[in-house]
Amino acid sequence: MKRIFRFSIVLVIALIGVILACSRQKPDYIGPAYIAAPENFAVTSFTSNMSSISFIPSTSLMYSASFTNSVSWKLTITGNKSGAYHVFEGISNGFTNLQWWGEHDGAFFFKTGETVTATLSFFGTSMVSETTTLVTQAADFKTCGKFSTYGDFENASKITPANKWFAFNSPTPIPNVIQGVASAEIDRNGDTVKAPEGNQYYFIKGKGDQATFVSGIQSTASLSGITPQADNVWVNIYLYGTGDPNAGVEIEYQEADQPGDGIYSPTTDDAFVAYVTLSHIGWKLFSFKYSDLTPTLNADFGGSGNRKHEPNRLRSWDIVLVKKTDPNSPIAVYFDYPIITTGGPFKPCH
């Protein structure tokens, strides 16, 4: 009996060992995550199909390369003036007619008139190969969504009521506020603010004459034809932050709820708001799903509608600069490229 008992214990321990060993097995990989360049690795060719390019009309720049071995590679395209960049990655011994449509990663767009450098680098070696191209016309991504006409702010004379842009400090200026189109404003940290797209953006700065409200601007341009599916609509805007927790914006989207009139009325219709504190540093794309926007609590300014998110009823939007913590401290907002997209947040398309 004792021998049987001891044998059972040994068998149980062995089975536990097998189970633990099986549970510790690493999953099989389909392929290597990275392949390093071996000794004597070489690039046999790296070219682009054009020395200069206009991305308008829709045109792509094509890159081709070949190497002596299949390795992990990265192609980084960088603008010498904009600082914009776009990255391709792969594992192969080369590529043929890899298409770049002028799109960018990050906040900065590529600019007209700049030279871009395409740098080919590899995992496991410091070897790089480069080629340059002049961008004679940068890509236009306004058709990637519903873009507010003149919302790139490249033409300052167009940001007027005649073109459906209404600055809050006009026709009677708000005290202690300046606002308008600019290309090289100096922020609170002493840095020059450069546009993320093109050369110009809109700014509002100052203390105003109220405890919270400073100023704002409204646009009623190009908001027809948007889908009614609020879960499938995103509102997007590039905002520049200086790290100031006192600086905030309220971005308000205004609907015409009353059947037939097609006109937004602040005392009877809806307004939905995105709230942003500008405590980040530099330019950043902010994207909000329309169905997640908050109904305004102000009954006289969009708080008296049916409380339904109906982006197909949008008639206007505005951005308002507000003080959040210190009513006596001047603040600022810089913004660019407001666009409403369907199917997801804004991204360059072609």
C-alpha positions in Angstrom: 0.0 0.0 0.0 2.8 2.4 0.8 4.5 1.7 -2.5 1.3 2.5 -4.4 0.8 5.7 -2.5 4.3 6.8 -3.2 4.0 6.0 -6.9 0.8 8.1 -7.0 2.5 11.1 -5.5 5.3 10.8 -8.0 2.8 10.6 -10.9 0.9 13.6 -9.7 4.1 15.7 -9.4 5.1 14.6 -12.9 1.8 15.6 -14.3 1.9 19.0 -12.6 5.4 19.5 -14.1 4.1 18.7 -17.5 1.2 21.2 -17.1 3.5 24.0 -15.9 5.9 23.3 -18.7 3.2 23.6 -21.3 1.8 26.8 -19.8 5.2 28.4 -20.0 5.7 27.7 -23.7 6.1 30.9 -25.7 3.6 31.4 -28.6 4.9 30.8 -32.0 5.8 33.9 -34.1 4.7 34.2 -37.7 7.9 36.0 -38.5 10.7 38.0 -36.9 9.8 41.4 -35.4 13.0 42.8 -36.8 15.7 41.6 -39.1 19.1 43.2 -38.6 21.4 44.1 -41.5 24.2 41.6 -41.7 27.9 42.3 -42.2 28.7 43.6 -45.6 25.1 44.7 -46.1 24.7 47.3 -48.9 22.1 49.5 -50.7 22.4 48.8 -54.4 19.9 51.6 -55.4 17.6 54.2 -54.0 15.8 56.7 -56.2 12.6 58.7 -56.6 10.8 59.2 -59.9 10.8 63.0 -59.8 13.2 65.7 -58.7 10.3 68.1 -58.1 6.6 67.5 -57.6 3.2 69.2 -57.4 0.8 67.1 -55.4 -2.1 69.0 -57.0 -3.9 67.5 -58.9 -3.6 64.3 -56.9 -0.1 63.0 -57.8 2.2 60.7 -55.9 6.0 60.7 -55.6 7.3 57.2 -56.0 10.4 55.7 -54.3 12.3 52.6 -55.3 15.2 50.8 -53.6 17.1 47.5 -53.5 19.4 46.1 -50.9 21.7 43.0 -50.8 19.6 41.3 -48.0 16.1 41.2 -46.6 16.1 43.5 -43.5 13.9 45.8 -41.4 14.0 49.2 -43.1 12.5 52.6 -42.5 11.9 55.4 -45.0 11.5 58.8 -43.3 10.5 61.8 -45.4 11.2 65.2 -43.7 10.5 68.8 -44.8 13.5 71.1 -44.4 11.3 74.1 -43.6 8.1 72.7 -42.1 9.6 70.0 -40.0 6.8 67.8 -41.2 7.6 64.1 -41.5 6.1 60.8 -42.8 7.4 57.3 -42.2 7.1 54.1 -44.1 8.4 50.8 -42.7 8.9 47.2 -43.9 10.8 44.0 -44.1 12.2 43.1 -47.5 15.2 43.4 -49.7 13.8 46.5 -51.5 10.6 48.1 -52.8 9.4 49.4 -56.1 7.2 52.5 -56.7 6.4 53.1 -53.0 3.8 55.9 -53.3 3.9 59.0 -51.1 0.9 61.4 -51.6 2.3 64.3 -49.6 0.6 63.2 -46.3 2.2 63.8 -42.9 2.4 62.2 -39.5 2.1 64.5 -36.4 0.8 68.1 -36.4 2.8 69.7 -39.2 1.9 69.6 -42.9 4.5 69.7 -45.7 4.7 73.1 -47.3 4.8 74.5 -50.8 8.4 75.5 -51.9 10.3 73.3 -49.5 12.8 70.5 -50.2 12.0 67.2 -48.6 14.7 64.6 -47.8 13.9 60.9 -47.9 16.2 59.0 -45.6 16.4 55.2 -45.8 17.7 53.6 -42.7 18.0 50.0 -41.5 17.8 48.0 -38.2 21.2 46.9 -37.0 23.4 49.4 -38.9 24.1 53.1 -39.0 24.1 53.1 -42.8 21.7 55.5 -44.4 20.8 56.5 -48.0 19.2 59.8 -49.0 17.5 61.5 -51.9 15.8 64.9 -52.1 12.8 66.4 -53.9 11.4 69.9 -54.2 7.7 70.3 -53.4 6.4 72.9 -55.9 2.9 72.5 -54.6 1.9 70.8 -51.3 -1.0 68.4 -51.1 -4.5 69.7 -50.4 -6.5 67.8 -47.8 -9.5 70.1 -47.5 -11.6 67.5 -49.4 -10.9 64.9 -46.7 -13.9 66.4 -44.8 -16.3 69.4 -44.5 -13.8 72.2 -44.4 -14.8 75.8 -43.3 -14.1 78.0 -46.4 -10.9 80.0 -45.9 -10.2 78.0 -42.7 -6.6 77.6 -43.6 -6.4 81.4 -43.0 -3.9 81.9 -45.9 -6.0 84.9 -47.0 -6.5 87.3 -44.1 -8.8 89.6 -46.1 -11.3 86.8 -46.5 -11.9 86.3 -42.8 -14.9 88.7 -42.8 -18.7 88.6 -42.4 -19.0 88.8 -46.1 -17.3 85.4 -46.2 -19.2 84.1 -43.1 -16.6 84.7 -40.5 -17.7 86.8 -37.6 -15.1 88.0 -35.0 -16.6 88.7 -31.6 -14.8 92.0 -31.2 -16.3 93.5 -34.4 -17.8 96.0 -35.0 -17.3 97.1 -31.4 -13.8 96.0 -30.1 -13.7 94.2 -26.8 -11.2 96.0 -24.5 -7.8 94.4 -23.8 -8.1 91.9 -26.8 -6.4 91.6 -30.1 -7.3 88.9 -32.7 -6.9 88.1 -36.3 -4.7 86.2 -38.8 -1.0 86.0 -38.2 2.1 84.0 -39.2 4.7 84.8 -36.5 3.0 85.7 -33.2 5.2 85.5 -30.0 3.7 83.3 -27.3 3.9 83.8 -23.5 7.1 81.7 -23.4 8.8 83.9 -26.0 8.6 81.4 -28.8 7.5 82.2 -32.3 4.3 80.5 -33.3 4.5 79.0 -36.8 1.5 77.6 -38.6 1.1 73.8 -38.8 -0.4 74.1 -42.3 0.5 76.7 -44.8 1.9 80.0 -43.4 -1.0 81.5 -41.3 -3.4 80.8 -38.5 -6.0 82.6 -36.4 -5.2 83.9 -32.9 -7.0 85.6 -30.0 -5.1 87.0 -27.0 -5.7 89.3 -24.1 -7.6 89.6 -20.8 -10.8 91.0 -22.0 -13.2 92.9 -19.7 -15.0 90.0 -18.0 -14.0 87.4 -15.3 -14.1 84.4 -17.7 -14.9 85.4 -21.3 -12.2 87.0 -23.4 -13.4 86.8 -27.1 -14.1 84.5 -30.0 -15.0 84.0 -33.6 -17.8 82.3 -35.4 -18.0 80.6 -38.8 -21.1 79.8 -40.8 -19.3 78.5 -43.9 -19.7 75.2 -45.7 -21.6 73.1 -43.1 -24.4 71.5 -45.3 -24.5 67.9 -46.5 -23.2 66.3 -43.3 -24.5 62.8 -42.4 -27.1 62.7 -39.5 -25.2 59.8 -37.9 -23.6 61.5 -34.9 -21.5 58.5 -34.0 -19.9 58.7 -37.4 -19.0 62.4 -37.4 -15.8 64.0 -35.9 -15.0 67.6 -35.4 -11.3 68.5 -35.7 -9.1 71.5 -35.1 -5.4 72.2 -34.6 -4.8 74.1 -31.3 -1.5 75.6 -30.1 -0.8 75.4 -26.3 1.7 77.2 -24.2 1.4 75.1 -21.0 -0.9 77.7 -19.5 -3.6 76.1 -17.3 -5.5 79.4 -17.2 -6.2 79.3 -21.0 -9.2 77.4 -22.2 -11.4 77.3 -25.3 -15.0 76.3 -25.8 -15.6 75.0 -29.3 -19.4 75.2 -29.9 -21.3 73.5 -32.8 -24.7 75.0 -33.4 -27.8 73.3 -35.0 -31.0 74.6 -36.6 -33.5 72.4 -34.9 -36.7 74.1 -36.0 -38.2 72.4 -39.1 -38.2 74.3 -42.3 -36.3 77.5 -41.3 -32.7 76.2 -41.5 -31.5 79.0 -39.3 -29.7 78.6 -35.9 -31.6 80.5 -33.2 -29.7 80.7 -29.9 -32.8 80.8 -27.7 -34.6 77.8 -29.3 -31.9 75.5 -30.8 -29.1 73.3 -29.8 -25.4 74.0 -29.3 -22.9 71.2 -28.4 -19.6 72.0 -26.9 -16.0 70.6 -26.7 -14.0 72.0 -23.8 -10.2 72.2 -24.1 -7.6 73.5 -21.6 -4.6 74.7 -23.5 -2.0 73.3 -21.1 -0.2 71.3 -23.7 2.9 72.6 -25.5 2.9 73.4 -29.3 0.5 72.4 -32.0 -1.9 69.4 -31.5 -4.8 68.0 -33.5 -7.9 67.7 -31.3 -10.7 65.5 -32.6 -14.0 64.9 -30.9 -16.8 62.4 -31.9 -19.9 64.5 -32.4 -22.1 62.3 -30.3 -19.7 62.9 -27.3 -20.0 66.7 -27.4 -21.7 68.2 -24.4 -25.0 70.2 -24.7 -24.4 73.8 -23.6 -25.9 74.8 -20.2 -26.6 78.3 -21.4 -30.4 78.5 -22.2 -30.0 81.7 -24.1 -27.2 80.5 -26.3 -28.0 77.0 -27.6 -29.4 75.4 -24.5 -33.0 75.3 -25.4 -33.1 72.8 -28.3 -34.2 69.2 -28.5 -31.0 67.9 -27.0 -30.4 65.5 -29.9 -27.0 65.3 -31.6 -28.0 66.0 -35.3 -24.9 67.0 -37.3 -26.9 67.2 -40.5 -28.5 70.3 -38.9 -25.3 72.1 -38.3 -25.3 75.7 -39.4 -22.4 77.3 -37.5 -19.6 76.8 -35.1 -17.5 79.1 -32.9 -14.4 79.1 -30.7 -14.4 81.1 -27.5 -11.4 81.9 -25.4 -12.0 81.7 -21.7 -10.0 82.2 -18.5 -10.2 79.1 -16.2 -8.3 80.0 -13.0 -7.2 83.6 -13.0 -9.5 86.4 -14.2 -6.7 88.9 -14.2 -4.2 87.0 -16.3 -4.1 87.5 -20.1 -4.4 84.3 -22.2 -4.2 83.3 -25.8 -5.3 80.7 -28.3 -3.9 80.0 -31.8 -5.8 77.6 -34.1 -5.8 76.3 -37.6 -7.5 74.0 -40.1 -11.0 73.3 -38.6 -12.5 70.4 -40.5 -15.5 68.0 -39.9 -14.9 64.4 -41.0 -16.9 61.2 -41.4 -15.8 57.8 -40.3 -13.0 58.9 -38.0 -10.8 61.7 -36.9 -9.1 63.8 -39.6 -6.2 62.2 -41.4 -4.7 63.2 -44.7 -6.4 61.3 -47.6 -5.9 61.1 -51.3 
